Amino acid sequence: MDEAARVLARLTRIEELRGLQHAGGGPGPELLAELRALVPEAEAWARAEGDARAHTAATKLREEAEGMD
């Protein structure tokens, strides 16, 4: 379950950055980089799980991340 651990760790970092952003800090570029890095990790997890819902969620995440320019 290395894929799951990577995704969960990345989500923790994203939540920390979101907290900083809401507290008046400006981690916008770092947050965006973490979100983009999450995409291939989520896709790997979805492949490892072999779950259609996970694959759909990873695909949606990729599409949303690509629109964050």
MDTraj code that builds the backbone (N, CA, C; nanometers):
import mdtraj as md
import numpy as np

residues = "MET ASP GLU ALA ALA ARG VAL LEU ALA ARG LEU THR ARG ILE GLU GLU LEU ARG GLY LEU GLN HIS ALA GLY GLY GLY PRO GLY PRO GLU LEU LEU ALA GLU LEU ARG ALA LEU VAL PRO GLU ALA GLU ALA TRP ALA ARG ALA GLU GLY ASP ALA ARG ALA HIS THR ALA ALA THR LYS LEU ARG GLU GLU ALA GLU GLY MET ASP".split()
xyz = np.array([
    [0.0816, -0.1204, 0.0000],
    [0.0000, 0.0000, 0.0000],
    [0.0854, 0.1261, 0.0000],
    [0.2003, 0.1201, -0.0651],
    [0.2845, 0.2391, -0.0748],
    [0.2125, 0.3538, -0.1440],
    [0.1311, 0.3205, -0.2437],
    [0.0580, 0.4244, -0.3161],
    [-0.0353, 0.4999, -0.2219],
    [-0.1044, 0.4268, -0.1385],
    [-0.1972, 0.4898, -0.0440],
    [-0.1227, 0.5793, 0.0539],
    [-0.0102, 0.5332, 0.1033],
    [0.0683, 0.6126, 0.1981],
    [0.1170, 0.7418, 0.1332],
    [0.1597, 0.7345, 0.0076],
    [0.2057, 0.8556, -0.0622],
    [0.0912, 0.9553, -0.0797],
    [-0.0247, 0.9051, -0.1199],
    [-0.1403, 0.9936, -0.1399],
    [-0.1801, 1.0585, -0.0071],
    [-0.1861, 0.9798, 0.0981],
    [-0.2263, 1.0346, 0.2278],
    [-0.1256, 1.1377, 0.2795],
    [0.0036, 1.1116, 0.2595],
    [0.1058, 1.2088, 0.3012],
    [0.0924, 1.3371, 0.2205],
    [0.0681, 1.3244, 0.0916],
    [0.0524, 1.4431, 0.0056],
    [-0.0706, 1.5222, 0.0484],
    [-0.1804, 1.4529, 0.0793],
    [-0.3014, 1.5223, 0.1246],
    [-0.2775, 1.5961, 0.2560],
    [-0.1965, 1.5395, 0.3430],
    [-0.1623, 1.6069, 0.4685],
    [-0.0870, 1.7361, 0.4398],
    [0.0118, 1.7302, 0.3492],
    [0.0862, 1.8522, 0.3130],
    [-0.0055, 1.9566, 0.2499],
    [-0.0982, 1.9117, 0.1672],
    [-0.1915, 2.0047, 0.1033],
    [-0.2780, 2.0734, 0.2083],
    [-0.3262, 1.9980, 0.3048],
    [-0.4079, 2.0575, 0.4118],
    [-0.3271, 2.1583, 0.4935],
    [-0.2003, 2.1271, 0.5197],
    [-0.1149, 2.2210, 0.5930],
    [-0.0968, 2.3504, 0.5140],
    [-0.0730, 2.3392, 0.3851],
    [-0.0568, 2.4572, 0.3010],
    [-0.1854, 2.5372, 0.2925],
    [-0.2977, 2.4684, 0.2850],
    [-0.4266, 2.5394, 0.2822],
    [-0.4470, 2.6164, 0.4114],
    [-0.4058, 2.5573, 0.5233],
    [-0.4159, 2.6263, 0.6512],
    [-0.3310, 2.7522, 0.6529],
    [-0.2101, 2.7444, 0.5988],
    [-0.1234, 2.8619, 0.5913],
    [-0.1840, 2.9692, 0.5015],
    [-0.2425, 2.9257, 0.3933],
    [-0.3032, 3.0194, 0.2997],
    [-0.4189, 3.0930, 0.3656],
    [-0.5002, 3.0212, 0.4415],
    [-0.6141, 3.0830, 0.5082],
    [-0.5692, 3.1727, 0.6232],
    [-0.4507, 3.1475, 0.6785],
    [-0.3995, 3.2272, 0.7901],
    [-0.3307, 3.3535, 0.7416],
    [-0.3332, 3.3784, 0.6133],
    [-0.2768, 3.5008, 0.5607],
    [-0.1423, 3.4833, 0.4932],
    [-0.0888, 3.3621, 0.4967],
    [0.0353, 3.3347, 0.4249],
    [0.0048, 3.3240, 0.2769],
    [0.1060, 3.3085, 0.1982],
    [0.0830, 3.3021, 0.0553],
    [0.1429, 3.1808, -0.0115],
    [0.1078, 3.0609, 0.0309],
    [0.1704, 2.9436, -0.0297],
    [0.1048, 2.8992, -0.1596],
    [0.0472, 2.9913, -0.2347],
    [-0.0228, 2.9552, -0.3572],
    [0.0568, 2.8662, -0.4511],
    [0.1799, 2.9059, -0.4901],
    [0.2565, 2.8211, -0.5822],
    [0.2903, 2.6843, -0.5229],
    [0.3209, 2.6795, -0.3937],
    [0.3524, 2.5529, -0.3305],
    [0.2298, 2.4624, -0.3266],
    [0.1152, 2.5222, -0.2986],
    [-0.0091, 2.4459, -0.2941],
    [-0.0407, 2.3879, -0.4311],
    [-0.0270, 2.4682, -0.5325],
    [-0.0524, 2.4217, -0.6687],
    [0.0438, 2.3092, -0.7064],
    [0.1702, 2.3219, -0.6691],
    [0.2683, 2.2174, -0.6986],
    [0.2310, 2.0868, -0.6286],
    [0.1853, 2.0955, -0.5043],
    [0.1441, 1.9752, -0.4314],
    [0.0225, 1.9112, -0.4956],
    [-0.0725, 1.9925, -0.5385],
    [-0.1916, 1.9389, -0.6044],
    [-0.1554, 1.8686, -0.7343],
    [-0.0646, 1.9286, -0.8096],
    [-0.0229, 1.8660, -0.9353],
    [0.0545, 1.7372, -0.9107],
    [0.1348, 1.7338, -0.8047],
    [0.2101, 1.6122, -0.7712],
    [0.1170, 1.5014, -0.7228],
    [0.0034, 1.5415, -0.6682],
    [-0.0942, 1.4439, -0.6198],
    [-0.1528, 1.3612, -0.7345],
    [-0.1657, 1.4212, -0.8516],
    [-0.2326, 1.3553, -0.9638],
    [-0.1701, 1.2198, -0.9986],
    [-0.0407, 1.2131, -1.0307],
    [0.0137, 1.0804, -1.0664],
    [0.0111, 0.9824, -0.9492],
    [0.0236, 1.0334, -0.8280],
    [0.0161, 0.9449, -0.7118],
    [-0.1240, 0.8864, -0.6968],
    [-0.2251, 0.9686, -0.7183],
    [-0.3633, 0.9211, -0.7100],
    [-0.3926, 0.8215, -0.8226],
    [-0.3372, 0.8480, -0.9407],
    [-0.3568, 0.7549, -1.0519],
    [-0.2904, 0.6202, -1.0228],
    [-0.1715, 0.6225, -0.9646],
    [-0.1025, 0.4977, -0.9298],
    [-0.1820, 0.4202, -0.8254],
    [-0.2356, 0.4915, -0.7293],
    [-0.3169, 0.4272, -0.6258],
    [-0.4406, 0.3629, -0.6889],
    [-0.5054, 0.4373, -0.7787],
    [-0.6254, 0.3845, -0.8445],
    [-0.5926, 0.2581, -0.9238],
    [-0.4779, 0.2583, -0.9935],
    [-0.4381, 0.1380, -1.0687],
    [-0.4123, 0.0216, -0.9738],
    [-0.3449, 0.0486, -0.8630],
    [-0.3131, -0.0576, -0.7669],
    [-0.4396, -0.1163, -0.7060],
    [-0.5373, -0.0310, -0.6802],
    [-0.6629, -0.0765, -0.6204],
    [-0.7522, -0.1461, -0.7227],
    [-0.7394, -0.1059, -0.8494],
    [-0.8229, -0.1645, -0.9528],
    [-0.9702, -0.1296, -0.9374],
    [-0.9972, -0.0153, -0.8749],
    [-1.1340, 0.0257, -0.8454],
    [-1.1792, 0.1322, -0.9451],
    [-1.2936, 0.1113, -1.0057],
    [-1.3442, 0.2049, -1.1067],
    [-1.3698, 0.3432, -1.0474],
    [-1.4225, 0.3504, -0.9251],
    [-1.4484, 0.4813, -0.8627],
    [-1.3184, 0.5556, -0.8373],
    [-1.2148, 0.4844, -0.7949],
    [-1.0846, 0.5476, -0.7715],
    [-1.0269, 0.6000, -0.9022],
    [-1.0417, 0.5217, -1.0087],
    [-0.9929, 0.5654, -1.1396],
    [-1.0678, 0.6901, -1.1856],
    [-1.1981, 0.6925, -1.1682],
    [-1.2780, 0.8090, -1.2058],
    [-1.2360, 0.9318, -1.1264],
    [-1.2138, 0.9146, -0.9968],
    [-1.1714, 1.0266, -0.9118],
    [-1.0344, 1.0789, -0.9551],
    [-0.9421, 0.9890, -0.9872],
    [-0.8087, 1.0310, -1.0304],
    [-0.8153, 1.1050, -1.1634],
    [-0.8999, 1.0579, -1.2531],
    [-0.9172, 1.1247, -1.3820],
    [-0.9735, 1.2650, -1.3627],
    [-1.0728, 1.2780, -1.2760],
    [-1.1317, 1.4096, -1.2474],
    [-1.0274, 1.5020, -1.1850],
    [-0.9465, 1.4498, -1.0947],
    [-0.8408, 1.5289, -1.0332],
    [-0.7435, 1.5800, -1.1384],
    [-0.7040, 1.4927, -1.2323],
    [-0.6121, 1.5344, -1.3393],
    [-0.6751, 1.6477, -1.4216],
    [-0.7999, 1.6331, -1.4587],
    [-0.8658, 1.7348, -1.5394],
    [-0.8718, 1.8683, -1.4666],
    [-0.9025, 1.8640, -1.3380],
    [-0.9103, 1.9876, -1.2593],
    [-0.7733, 2.0504, -1.2409],
    [-0.6717, 1.9680, -1.2193],
    [-0.5360, 2.0200, -1.2019],
    [-0.4845, 2.0849, -1.3297],
    [-0.5211, 2.0275, -1.4430],
    [-0.4783, 2.0849, -1.5716],
    [-0.5432, 2.2209, -1.5954],
    [-0.6572, 2.2456, -1.5355],
    [-0.7260, 2.3729, -1.5524],
    [-0.6839, 2.4782, -1.4513],
    [-0.5816, 2.4520, -1.3705],
    [-0.5398, 2.5454, -1.2661],
    [-0.4261, 2.6367, -1.3084],
    [-0.4109, 2.6617, -1.4313],
    [-0.2997, 2.7467, -1.4770],
    [-0.3182, 2.8888, -1.4458],
])
top = md.Topology()
chain = top.add_chain()
for i, resn in enumerate(residues, 1):
    res = top.add_residue(resn, chain, resSeq=i)
    for name in ("N", "CA", "C"):
        top.add_atom(name, md.element.get_by_symbol(name[0]), res)
traj = md.Trajectory(xyz[None], top)
